[in-house]
Amino acid sequence: MSTSRPPRSTGQLPPSSAAQAIVDTSFVPVRAKLLEVAAFLDRVERYGVADDFRCAALRQAAGLLVDGEPERARRILEALSDPTTAPEATSSGKAALGAWQPPVR
């Protein structure tokens, strides 16, 4: 039984038919997710809670989608995540909120 790993990506683009298949199979579900985000932002604005830190973080992260830079998923995840490395002295007991909010000092 072989325990070798599959070869690493060479950074080359897949053949054009495979590249087109990415769009063909993923476009409609991704379009639906984008519409869901837009509808969410419309609702929070309509109900006057668009200034919630999570909504602000989402709008800021959305800007990364169209900035033309690589590694969007990593950068968005980092933008929404707690950047601190030191553990808190005491737990707040709160569950994950989906976006990081600096502690109130």
Biopython code that builds the backbone (N, CA, C, O; Angstrom):
import numpy as np
from Bio.PDB.StructureBuilder import StructureBuilder

atoms = [
    (1, "MET", "N", (0.852, -1.173, 0.000)),
    (1, "MET", "CA", (0.000, 0.000, 0.000)),
    (1, "MET", "C", (0.895, 1.233, 0.000)),
    (1, "MET", "O", (1.789, 1.359, 0.837)),
    (2, "SER", "N", (0.656, 2.123, -0.924)),
    (2, "SER", "CA", (1.463, 3.325, -1.037)),
    (2, "SER", "C", (0.943, 4.398, -0.086)),
    (2, "SER", "O", (-0.265, 4.588, 0.054)),
    (3, "THR", "N", (1.863, 5.091, 0.559)),
    (3, "THR", "CA", (1.480, 6.201, 1.436)),
    (3, "THR", "C", (1.957, 7.519, 0.867)),
    (3, "THR", "O", (2.012, 8.525, 1.573)),
    (4, "SER", "N", (2.305, 7.515, -0.418)),
    (4, "SER", "CA", (2.792, 8.750, -1.028)),
    (4, "SER", "C", (1.648, 9.742, -1.211)),
    (4, "SER", "O", (0.486, 9.374, -1.384)),
    (5, "ARG", "N", (2.019, 10.979, -1.165)),
    (5, "ARG", "CA", (1.042, 12.064, -1.354)),
    (5, "ARG", "C", (0.842, 12.331, -2.834)),
    (5, "ARG", "O", (1.713, 12.034, -3.652)),
    (6, "PRO", "N", (-0.306, 12.892, -3.173)),
    (6, "PRO", "CA", (-0.496, 13.286, -4.573)),
    (6, "PRO", "C", (0.460, 14.427, -4.904)),
    (6, "PRO", "O", (0.864, 15.165, -4.006)),
    (7, "PRO", "N", (0.825, 14.586, -6.159)),
    (7, "PRO", "CA", (1.752, 15.664, -6.519)),
    (7, "PRO", "C", (1.153, 17.030, -6.204)),
    (7, "PRO", "O", (-0.054, 17.241, -6.320)),
    (8, "ARG", "N", (2.011, 17.936, -5.809)),
    (8, "ARG", "CA", (1.578, 19.310, -5.537)),
    (8, "ARG", "C", (1.259, 20.025, -6.834)),
    (8, "ARG", "O", (1.761, 19.676, -7.903)),
    (9, "SER", "N", (0.422, 21.021, -6.714)),
    (9, "SER", "CA", (0.072, 21.830, -7.876)),
    (9, "SER", "C", (1.307, 22.550, -8.386)),
    (9, "SER", "O", (2.126, 23.028, -7.601)),
    (10, "THR", "N", (1.436, 22.623, -9.687)),
    (10, "THR", "CA", (2.569, 23.321, -10.285)),
    (10, "THR", "C", (2.240, 24.784, -10.531)),
    (10, "THR", "O", (3.084, 25.537, -11.016)),
    (11, "GLY", "N", (1.028, 25.189, -10.203)),
    (11, "GLY", "CA", (0.622, 26.563, -10.452)),
    (11, "GLY", "C", (0.121, 26.774, -11.866)),
    (11, "GLY", "O", (-0.259, 27.886, -12.233)),
    (12, "GLN", "N", (0.116, 25.714, -12.664)),
    (12, "GLN", "CA", (-0.356, 25.824, -14.031)),
    (12, "GLN", "C", (-1.878, 25.759, -14.052)),
    (12, "GLN", "O", (-2.500, 25.114, -13.207)),
    (13, "LEU", "N", (-2.449, 26.422, -15.009)),
    (13, "LEU", "CA", (-3.898, 26.389, -15.175)),
    (13, "LEU", "C", (-4.330, 25.027, -15.705)),
    (13, "LEU", "O", (-3.596, 24.398, -16.467)),
    (14, "PRO", "N", (-5.508, 24.571, -15.309)),
    (14, "PRO", "CA", (-5.999, 23.306, -15.854)),
    (14, "PRO", "C", (-6.347, 23.465, -17.320)),
    (14, "PRO", "O", (-6.490, 24.584, -17.813)),
    (15, "PRO", "N", (-6.486, 22.340, -18.020)),
    (15, "PRO", "CA", (-6.912, 22.438, -19.428)),
    (15, "PRO", "C", (-8.187, 23.269, -19.539)),
    (15, "PRO", "O", (-8.971, 23.336, -18.592)),
    (16, "SER", "N", (-8.393, 23.889, -20.670)),
    (16, "SER", "CA", (-9.503, 24.830, -20.798)),
    (16, "SER", "C", (-10.859, 24.195, -20.532)),
    (16, "SER", "O", (-11.736, 24.865, -19.987)),
    (17, "SER", "N", (-11.071, 22.933, -20.893)),
    (17, "SER", "CA", (-12.368, 22.322, -20.621)),
    (17, "SER", "C", (-12.594, 22.174, -19.121)),
    (17, "SER", "O", (-13.715, 22.350, -18.642)),
    (18, "ALA", "N", (-11.539, 21.851, -18.377)),
    (18, "ALA", "CA", (-11.658, 21.757, -16.917)),
    (18, "ALA", "C", (-11.887, 23.138, -16.326)),
    (18, "ALA", "O", (-12.685, 23.291, -15.402)),
    (19, "ALA", "N", (-11.202, 24.137, -16.845)),
    (19, "ALA", "CA", (-11.383, 25.497, -16.351)),
    (19, "ALA", "C", (-12.816, 25.965, -16.592)),
    (19, "ALA", "O", (-13.420, 26.587, -15.718)),
    (20, "GLN", "N", (-13.354, 25.673, -17.752)),
    (20, "GLN", "CA", (-14.733, 26.060, -18.059)),
    (20, "GLN", "C", (-15.710, 25.318, -17.162)),
    (20, "GLN", "O", (-16.749, 25.867, -16.796)),
    (21, "ALA", "N", (-15.395, 24.075, -16.800)),
    (21, "ALA", "CA", (-16.269, 23.282, -15.931)),
    (21, "ALA", "C", (-16.395, 23.925, -14.553)),
    (21, "ALA", "O", (-17.442, 23.821, -13.913)),
    (22, "ILE", "N", (-15.337, 24.588, -14.095)),
    (22, "ILE", "CA", (-15.402, 25.288, -12.806)),
    (22, "ILE", "C", (-16.523, 26.321, -12.839)),
    (22, "ILE", "O", (-17.331, 26.399, -11.914)),
    (23, "VAL", "N", (-16.567, 27.102, -13.896)),
    (23, "VAL", "CA", (-17.610, 28.118, -14.040)),
    (23, "VAL", "C", (-18.970, 27.458, -14.245)),
    (23, "VAL", "O", (-19.959, 27.841, -13.621)),
    (24, "ASP", "N", (-19.005, 26.466, -15.123)),
    (24, "ASP", "CA", (-20.278, 25.816, -15.445)),
    (24, "ASP", "C", (-20.945, 25.190, -14.226)),
    (24, "ASP", "O", (-22.166, 25.265, -14.086)),
    (25, "THR", "N", (-20.171, 24.583, -13.353)),
    (25, "THR", "CA", (-20.763, 23.890, -12.206)),
    (25, "THR", "C", (-20.927, 24.767, -10.974)),
    (25, "THR", "O", (-21.736, 24.448, -10.103)),
    (26, "SER", "N", (-20.184, 25.858, -10.878)),
    (26, "SER", "CA", (-20.205, 26.641, -9.643)),
    (26, "SER", "C", (-20.912, 27.981, -9.735)),
    (26, "SER", "O", (-21.273, 28.552, -8.706)),
    (27, "PHE", "N", (-21.118, 28.498, -10.933)),
    (27, "PHE", "CA", (-21.643, 29.859, -11.060)),
    (27, "PHE", "C", (-23.004, 30.048, -10.401)),
    (27, "PHE", "O", (-23.180, 30.986, -9.624)),
    (28, "VAL", "N", (-23.963, 29.183, -10.691)),
    (28, "VAL", "CA", (-25.320, 29.377, -10.170)),
    (28, "VAL", "C", (-25.358, 29.323, -8.640)),
    (28, "VAL", "O", (-25.983, 30.196, -8.038)),
    (29, "PRO", "N", (-24.722, 28.343, -7.972)),
    (29, "PRO", "CA", (-24.735, 28.355, -6.510)),
    (29, "PRO", "C", (-24.024, 29.575, -5.913)),
    (29, "PRO", "O", (-24.467, 30.113, -4.898)),
    (30, "VAL", "N", (-22.938, 30.007, -6.530)),
    (30, "VAL", "CA", (-22.225, 31.191, -6.023)),
    (30, "VAL", "C", (-23.069, 32.441, -6.234)),
    (30, "VAL", "O", (-23.093, 33.324, -5.378)),
    (31, "ARG", "N", (-23.753, 32.521, -7.357)),
    (31, "ARG", "CA", (-24.665, 33.647, -7.623)),
    (31, "ARG", "C", (-25.728, 33.726, -6.532)),
    (31, "ARG", "O", (-26.048, 34.811, -6.047)),
    (32, "ALA", "N", (-26.275, 32.567, -6.146)),
    (32, "ALA", "CA", (-27.301, 32.530, -5.099)),
    (32, "ALA", "C", (-26.749, 33.029, -3.766)),
    (32, "ALA", "O", (-27.440, 33.732, -3.028)),
    (33, "LYS", "N", (-25.519, 32.670, -3.463)),
    (33, "LYS", "CA", (-24.907, 33.126, -2.203)),
    (33, "LYS", "C", (-24.694, 34.638, -2.216)),
    (33, "LYS", "O", (-24.903, 35.308, -1.205)),
    (34, "LEU", "N", (-24.281, 35.166, -3.353)),
    (34, "LEU", "CA", (-24.090, 36.606, -3.470)),
    (34, "LEU", "C", (-25.413, 37.346, -3.293)),
    (34, "LEU", "O", (-25.465, 38.381, -2.630)),
    (35, "LEU", "N", (-26.475, 36.816, -3.886)),
    (35, "LEU", "CA", (-27.802, 37.409, -3.710)),
    (35, "LEU", "C", (-28.250, 37.325, -2.252)),
    (35, "LEU", "O", (-28.896, 38.244, -1.750)),
    (36, "GLU", "N", (-27.915, 36.241, -1.578)),
    (36, "GLU", "CA", (-28.260, 36.094, -0.163)),
    (36, "GLU", "C", (-27.561, 37.153, 0.685)),
    (36, "GLU", "O", (-28.167, 37.712, 1.599)),
    (37, "VAL", "N", (-26.305, 37.431, 0.393)),
    (37, "VAL", "CA", (-25.578, 38.481, 1.115)),
    (37, "VAL", "C", (-26.226, 39.840, 0.855)),
    (37, "VAL", "O", (-26.420, 40.626, 1.782)),
    (38, "ALA", "N", (-26.556, 40.113, -0.397)),
    (38, "ALA", "CA", (-27.192, 41.391, -0.734)),
    (38, "ALA", "C", (-28.531, 41.540, -0.019)),
    (38, "ALA", "O", (-28.839, 42.617, 0.492)),
    (39, "ALA", "N", (-29.325, 40.485, 0.025)),
    (39, "ALA", "CA", (-30.622, 40.532, 0.709)),
    (39, "ALA", "C", (-30.433, 40.757, 2.206)),
    (39, "ALA", "O", (-31.188, 41.511, 2.820)),
    (40, "PHE", "N", (-29.433, 40.108, 2.793)),
    (40, "PHE", "CA", (-29.140, 40.309, 4.214)),
    (40, "PHE", "C", (-28.806, 41.776, 4.486)),
    (40, "PHE", "O", (-29.341, 42.372, 5.420)),
    (41, "LEU", "N", (-27.925, 42.356, 3.671)),
    (41, "LEU", "CA", (-27.553, 43.760, 3.875)),
    (41, "LEU", "C", (-28.751, 44.683, 3.685)),
    (41, "LEU", "O", (-28.883, 45.672, 4.405)),
    (42, "ASP", "N", (-29.625, 44.379, 2.730)),
    (42, "ASP", "CA", (-30.854, 45.166, 2.566)),
    (42, "ASP", "C", (-31.715, 45.094, 3.829)),
    (42, "ASP", "O", (-32.242, 46.111, 4.280)),
    (43, "ARG", "N", (-31.859, 43.897, 4.398)),
    (43, "ARG", "CA", (-32.684, 43.741, 5.610)),
    (43, "ARG", "C", (-32.108, 44.503, 6.795)),
    (43, "ARG", "O", (-32.843, 45.197, 7.497)),
    (44, "VAL", "N", (-30.808, 44.385, 7.028)),
    (44, "VAL", "CA", (-30.251, 45.066, 8.201)),
    (44, "VAL", "C", (-30.320, 46.580, 8.042)),
    (44, "VAL", "O", (-30.467, 47.303, 9.028)),
    (45, "GLU", "N", (-30.216, 47.062, 6.812)),
    (45, "GLU", "CA", (-30.388, 48.498, 6.585)),
    (45, "GLU", "C", (-31.838, 48.899, 6.814)),
    (45, "GLU", "O", (-32.109, 49.931, 7.429)),
    (46, "ARG", "N", (-32.763, 48.095, 6.326)),
    (46, "ARG", "CA", (-34.190, 48.399, 6.482)),
    (46, "ARG", "C", (-34.586, 48.445, 7.956)),
    (46, "ARG", "O", (-35.409, 49.269, 8.355)),
    (47, "TYR", "N", (-34.006, 47.568, 8.758)),
    (47, "TYR", "CA", (-34.343, 47.523, 10.184)),
    (47, "TYR", "C", (-33.420, 48.378, 11.050)),
    (47, "TYR", "O", (-33.520, 48.356, 12.277)),
    (48, "GLY", "N", (-32.529, 49.125, 10.420)),
    (48, "GLY", "CA", (-31.708, 50.082, 11.150)),
    (48, "GLY", "C", (-30.615, 49.479, 12.013)),
    (48, "GLY", "O", (-30.209, 50.086, 13.005)),
    (49, "VAL", "N", (-30.131, 48.298, 11.657)),
    (49, "VAL", "CA", (-29.058, 47.689, 12.450)),
    (49, "VAL", "C", (-27.792, 47.456, 11.617)),
    (49, "VAL", "O", (-26.955, 46.626, 11.971)),
    (50, "ALA", "N", (-27.661, 48.187, 10.521)),
    (50, "ALA", "CA", (-26.516, 48.016, 9.641)),
    (50, "ALA", "C", (-25.214, 48.469, 10.292)),
    (50, "ALA", "O", (-24.133, 48.153, 9.796)),
    (51, "ASP", "N", (-25.306, 49.203, 11.396)),
    (51, "ASP", "CA", (-24.091, 49.654, 12.065)),
    (51, "ASP", "C", (-23.550, 48.617, 13.051)),
    (51, "ASP", "O", (-22.524, 48.858, 13.686)),
    (52, "ASP", "N", (-24.215, 47.472, 13.190)),
    (52, "ASP", "CA", (-23.707, 46.379, 14.014)),
    (52, "ASP", "C", (-22.296, 46.034, 13.525)),
    (52, "ASP", "O", (-22.047, 46.028, 12.319)),
    (53, "PHE", "N", (-21.377, 45.749, 14.442)),
    (53, "PHE", "CA", (-19.990, 45.490, 14.066)),
    (53, "PHE", "C", (-19.869, 44.336, 13.075)),
    (53, "PHE", "O", (-18.966, 44.340, 12.239)),
    (54, "ARG", "N", (-20.754, 43.358, 13.154)),
    (54, "ARG", "CA", (-20.689, 42.223, 12.227)),
    (54, "ARG", "C", (-21.060, 42.647, 10.815)),
    (54, "ARG", "O", (-20.454, 42.197, 9.843)),
    (55, "CYS", "N", (-22.056, 43.514, 10.707)),
    (55, "CYS", "CA", (-22.460, 44.005, 9.384)),
    (55, "CYS", "C", (-21.364, 44.880, 8.788)),
    (55, "CYS", "O", (-21.081, 44.805, 7.592)),
    (56, "ALA", "N", (-20.751, 45.705, 9.624)),
    (56, "ALA", "CA", (-19.643, 46.545, 9.156)),
    (56, "ALA", "C", (-18.475, 45.677, 8.701)),
    (56, "ALA", "O", (-17.854, 45.959, 7.677)),
    (57, "ALA", "N", (-18.174, 44.624, 9.455)),
    (57, "ALA", "CA", (-17.079, 43.720, 9.083)),
    (57, "ALA", "C", (-17.393, 43.007, 7.773)),
    (57, "ALA", "O", (-16.499, 42.798, 6.952)),
    (58, "LEU", "N", (-18.647, 42.635, 7.570)),
    (58, "LEU", "CA", (-19.055, 41.964, 6.339)),
    (58, "LEU", "C", (-18.910, 42.899, 5.141)),
    (58, "LEU", "O", (-18.425, 42.490, 4.086)),
    (59, "ARG", "N", (-19.328, 44.146, 5.303)),
    (59, "ARG", "CA", (-19.185, 45.109, 4.201)),
    (59, "ARG", "C", (-17.713, 45.334, 3.881)),
    (59, "ARG", "O", (-17.339, 45.418, 2.712)),
    (60, "GLN", "N", (-16.882, 45.432, 4.903)),
    (60, "GLN", "CA", (-15.450, 45.626, 4.679)),
    (60, "GLN", "C", (-14.857, 44.404, 3.970)),
    (60, "GLN", "O", (-14.084, 44.550, 3.024)),
    (61, "ALA", "N", (-15.213, 43.219, 4.418)),
    (61, "ALA", "CA", (-14.706, 41.995, 3.802)),
    (61, "ALA", "C", (-15.186, 41.865, 2.362)),
    (61, "ALA", "O", (-14.466, 41.333, 1.517)),
    (62, "ALA", "N", (-16.389, 42.342, 2.072)),
    (62, "ALA", "CA", (-16.922, 42.268, 0.710)),
    (62, "ALA", "C", (-16.049, 43.056, -0.267)),
    (62, "ALA", "O", (-15.952, 42.704, -1.442)),
    (63, "GLY", "N", (-15.430, 44.100, 0.215)),
    (63, "GLY", "CA", (-14.521, 44.873, -0.633)),
    (63, "GLY", "C", (-13.339, 44.051, -1.121)),
    (63, "GLY", "O", (-12.784, 44.317, -2.187)),
    (64, "LEU", "N", (-12.958, 43.057, -0.337)),
    (64, "LEU", "CA", (-11.843, 42.196, -0.733)),
    (64, "LEU", "C", (-12.200, 41.314, -1.925)),
    (64, "LEU", "O", (-11.316, 40.849, -2.644)),
    (65, "LEU", "N", (-13.493, 41.085, -2.133)),
    (65, "LEU", "CA", (-13.927, 40.250, -3.260)),
    (65, "LEU", "C", (-13.560, 40.865, -4.603)),
    (65, "LEU", "O", (-13.310, 40.144, -5.569)),
    (66, "VAL", "N", (-13.526, 42.172, -4.668)),
    (66, "VAL", "CA", (-13.361, 42.845, -5.958)),
    (66, "VAL", "C", (-12.074, 43.652, -6.060)),
    (66, "VAL", "O", (-11.925, 44.474, -6.965)),
    (67, "ASP", "N", (-11.138, 43.420, -5.132)),
    (67, "ASP", "CA", (-9.915, 44.222, -5.160)),
    (67, "ASP", "C", (-8.868, 43.712, -6.148)),
    (67, "ASP", "O", (-7.826, 44.343, -6.326)),
    (68, "GLY", "N", (-9.138, 42.573, -6.792)),
    (68, "GLY", "CA", (-8.218, 42.057, -7.799)),
    (68, "GLY", "C", (-6.986, 41.366, -7.244)),
    (68, "GLY", "O", (-6.114, 40.953, -8.008)),
    (69, "GLU", "N", (-6.900, 41.236, -5.946)),
    (69, "GLU", "CA", (-5.744, 40.591, -5.325)),
    (69, "GLU", "C", (-6.020, 39.104, -5.117)),
    (69, "GLU", "O", (-7.176, 38.701, -4.995)),
    (70, "PRO", "N", (-4.960, 38.281, -5.075)),
    (70, "PRO", "CA", (-5.160, 36.841, -4.882)),
    (70, "PRO", "C", (-5.482, 36.485, -3.434)),
    (70, "PRO", "O", (-5.427, 37.333, -2.543)),
    (71, "GLU", "N", (-5.814, 35.238, -3.223)),
    (71, "GLU", "CA", (-6.079, 34.665, -1.901)),
    (71, "GLU", "C", (-7.226, 35.371, -1.169)),
    (71, "GLU", "O", (-7.121, 35.693, 0.014)),
    (72, "ARG", "N", (-8.303, 35.598, -1.886)),
    (72, "ARG", "CA", (-9.457, 36.287, -1.310)),
    (72, "ARG", "C", (-10.023, 35.545, -0.101)),
    (72, "ARG", "O", (-10.328, 36.161, 0.919)),
    (73, "ALA", "N", (-10.162, 34.231, -0.213)),
    (73, "ALA", "CA", (-10.769, 33.470, 0.885)),
    (73, "ALA", "C", (-9.944, 33.625, 2.167)),
    (73, "ALA", "O", (-10.499, 33.860, 3.240)),
    (74, "ARG", "N", (-8.632, 33.494, 2.052)),
    (74, "ARG", "CA", (-7.777, 33.638, 3.233)),
    (74, "ARG", "C", (-7.879, 35.047, 3.809)),
    (74, "ARG", "O", (-7.996, 35.217, 5.023)),
    (75, "ARG", "N", (-7.836, 36.045, 2.950)),
    (75, "ARG", "CA", (-7.864, 37.425, 3.426)),
    (75, "ARG", "C", (-9.207, 37.778, 4.058)),
    (75, "ARG", "O", (-9.254, 38.516, 5.043)),
    (76, "ILE", "N", (-10.301, 37.257, 3.499)),
    (76, "ILE", "CA", (-11.618, 37.510, 4.090)),
    (76, "ILE", "C", (-11.726, 36.820, 5.443)),
    (76, "ILE", "O", (-12.212, 37.407, 6.409)),
    (77, "LEU", "N", (-11.274, 35.579, 5.508)),
    (77, "LEU", "CA", (-11.309, 34.864, 6.784)),
    (77, "LEU", "C", (-10.492, 35.600, 7.838)),
    (77, "LEU", "O", (-10.930, 35.722, 8.982)),
    (78, "GLU", "N", (-9.328, 36.086, 7.476)),
    (78, "GLU", "CA", (-8.502, 36.832, 8.417)),
    (78, "GLU", "C", (-9.162, 38.148, 8.826)),
    (78, "GLU", "O", (-9.063, 38.558, 9.982)),
    (79, "ALA", "N", (-9.836, 38.810, 7.883)),
    (79, "ALA", "CA", (-10.500, 40.080, 8.197)),
    (79, "ALA", "C", (-11.636, 39.881, 9.197)),
    (79, "ALA", "O", (-11.945, 40.785, 9.974)),
    (80, "LEU", "N", (-12.257, 38.706, 9.181)),
    (80, "LEU", "CA", (-13.381, 38.435, 10.071)),
    (80, "LEU", "C", (-12.956, 37.733, 11.365)),
    (80, "LEU", "O", (-13.781, 37.536, 12.257)),
    (81, "SER", "N", (-11.692, 37.359, 11.475)),
    (81, "SER", "CA", (-11.213, 36.573, 12.612)),
    (81, "SER", "C", (-10.495, 37.433, 13.648)),
    (81, "SER", "O", (-10.017, 38.529, 13.355)),
    (82, "ASP", "N", (-10.435, 36.913, 14.841)),
    (82, "ASP", "CA", (-9.720, 37.555, 15.951)),
    (82, "ASP", "C", (-8.232, 37.568, 15.633)),
    (82, "ASP", "O", (-7.637, 36.501, 15.479)),
    (83, "PRO", "N", (-7.607, 38.751, 15.530)),
    (83, "PRO", "CA", (-6.190, 38.813, 15.178)),
    (83, "PRO", "C", (-5.253, 38.648, 16.378)),
    (83, "PRO", "O", (-4.036, 38.582, 16.205)),
    (84, "THR", "N", (-5.801, 38.581, 17.576)),
    (84, "THR", "CA", (-4.942, 38.504, 18.750)),
    (84, "THR", "C", (-4.335, 37.116, 18.889)),
    (84, "THR", "O", (-4.891, 36.127, 18.411)),
    (85, "THR", "N", (-3.198, 37.061, 19.544)),
    (85, "THR", "CA", (-2.522, 35.782, 19.758)),
    (85, "THR", "C", (-2.442, 35.412, 21.234)),
    (85, "THR", "O", (-2.227, 34.247, 21.569)),
    (86, "ALA", "N", (-2.613, 36.387, 22.116)),
    (86, "ALA", "CA", (-2.552, 36.109, 23.557)),
    (86, "ALA", "C", (-3.929, 35.684, 24.050)),
    (86, "ALA", "O", (-4.934, 36.282, 23.663)),
    (87, "PRO", "N", (-3.991, 34.659, 24.899)),
    (87, "PRO", "CA", (-5.296, 34.249, 25.433)),
    (87, "PRO", "C", (-5.855, 35.312, 26.384)),
    (87, "PRO", "O", (-5.109, 36.059, 27.016)),
    (88, "GLU", "N", (-7.185, 35.356, 26.468)),
    (88, "GLU", "CA", (-7.826, 36.277, 27.403)),
    (88, "GLU", "C", (-7.583, 35.778, 28.824)),
    (88, "GLU", "O", (-7.504, 34.571, 29.057)),
    (89, "ALA", "N", (-7.465, 36.704, 29.769)),
    (89, "ALA", "CA", (-7.257, 36.323, 31.167)),
    (89, "ALA", "C", (-8.472, 35.574, 31.700)),
    (89, "ALA", "O", (-8.342, 34.602, 32.445)),
    (90, "THR", "N", (-9.665, 36.044, 31.305)),
    (90, "THR", "CA", (-10.897, 35.360, 31.686)),
    (90, "THR", "C", (-11.791, 35.276, 30.471)),
    (90, "THR", "O", (-11.850, 36.201, 29.661)),
    (91, "SER", "N", (-12.479, 34.169, 30.351)),
    (91, "SER", "CA", (-13.363, 33.975, 29.211)),
    (91, "SER", "C", (-14.606, 34.839, 29.352)),
    (91, "SER", "O", (-15.154, 34.991, 30.444)),
    (92, "SER", "N", (-15.040, 35.397, 28.242)),
    (92, "SER", "CA", (-16.273, 36.181, 28.246)),
    (92, "SER", "C", (-17.482, 35.249, 28.280)),
    (92, "SER", "O", (-18.588, 35.671, 28.619)),
    (93, "GLY", "N", (-17.268, 33.980, 27.928)),
    (93, "GLY", "CA", (-18.353, 33.013, 27.912)),
    (93, "GLY", "C", (-19.230, 33.110, 26.686)),
    (93, "GLY", "O", (-20.181, 32.342, 26.543)),
    (94, "LYS", "N", (-18.927, 34.044, 25.796)),
    (94, "LYS", "CA", (-19.729, 34.230, 24.595)),
    (94, "LYS", "C", (-19.342, 33.219, 23.530)),
    (94, "LYS", "O", (-18.185, 32.814, 23.421)),
    (95, "ALA", "N", (-20.311, 32.831, 22.768)),
    (95, "ALA", "CA", (-20.064, 31.953, 21.634)),
    (95, "ALA", "C", (-19.445, 32.759, 20.500)),
    (95, "ALA", "O", (-19.393, 33.987, 20.566)),
    (96, "ALA", "N", (-18.986, 32.089, 19.485)),
    (96, "ALA", "CA", (-18.419, 32.766, 18.323)),
    (96, "ALA", "C", (-19.488, 33.663, 17.684)),
    (96, "ALA", "O", (-20.661, 33.300, 17.607)),
    (97, "LEU", "N", (-19.057, 34.818, 17.239)),
    (97, "LEU", "CA", (-19.988, 35.780, 16.654)),
    (97, "LEU", "C", (-19.824, 35.924, 15.137)),
    (97, "LEU", "O", (-20.639, 36.579, 14.488)),
    (98, "GLY", "N", (-18.794, 35.328, 14.581)),
    (98, "GLY", "CA", (-18.609, 35.384, 13.138)),
    (98, "GLY", "C", (-17.773, 36.533, 12.650)),
    (98, "GLY", "O", (-17.360, 36.548, 11.490)),
    (99, "ALA", "N", (-17.512, 37.497, 13.506)),
    (99, "ALA", "CA", (-16.640, 38.622, 13.184)),
    (99, "ALA", "C", (-16.003, 39.082, 14.480)),
    (99, "ALA", "O", (-16.593, 38.958, 15.554)),
    (100, "TRP", "N", (-14.803, 39.610, 14.375)),
    (100, "TRP", "CA", (-14.085, 40.022, 15.569)),
    (100, "TRP", "C", (-14.440, 41.455, 15.928)),
    (100, "TRP", "O", (-14.534, 42.327, 15.064)),
    (101, "GLN", "N", (-14.632, 41.674, 17.193)),
    (101, "GLN", "CA", (-14.895, 43.016, 17.701)),
    (101, "GLN", "C", (-13.830, 43.322, 18.753)),
    (101, "GLN", "O", (-13.691, 42.584, 19.729)),
    (102, "PRO", "N", (-13.082, 44.401, 18.560)),
    (102, "PRO", "CA", (-12.079, 44.753, 19.567)),
    (102, "PRO", "C", (-12.755, 44.945, 20.927)),
    (102, "PRO", "O", (-13.873, 45.456, 20.994)),
    (103, "PRO", "N", (-12.082, 44.538, 22.013)),
    (103, "PRO", "CA", (-12.674, 44.714, 23.337)),
    (103, "PRO", "C", (-12.855, 46.206, 23.661)),
    (103, "PRO", "O", (-12.054, 47.050, 23.259)),
    (104, "VAL", "N", (-13.902, 46.491, 24.381)),
    (104, "VAL", "CA", (-14.159, 47.864, 24.812)),
    (104, "VAL", "C", (-13.245, 48.144, 25.993)),
    (104, "VAL", "O", (-13.219, 47.387, 26.964)),
    (105, "ARG", "N", (-12.521, 49.202, 25.909)),
    (105, "ARG", "CA", (-11.575, 49.554, 26.971)),
    (105, "ARG", "C", (-12.124, 50.681, 27.810)),
    (105, "ARG", "O", (-11.472, 51.121, 28.757)),
]
sb = StructureBuilder()
sb.init_structure("model")
sb.init_model(0)
sb.init_chain("A")
sb.init_seg("    ")
for serial, (resi, resn, name, xyz) in enumerate(atoms, 1):
    if name == "N":
        sb.init_residue(resn, " ", resi, " ")
    sb.init_atom(name, np.array(xyz, "f"), 0.0, 1.0, " ", f" {name:<3s}", serial, name[0])
structure = sb.get_structure()
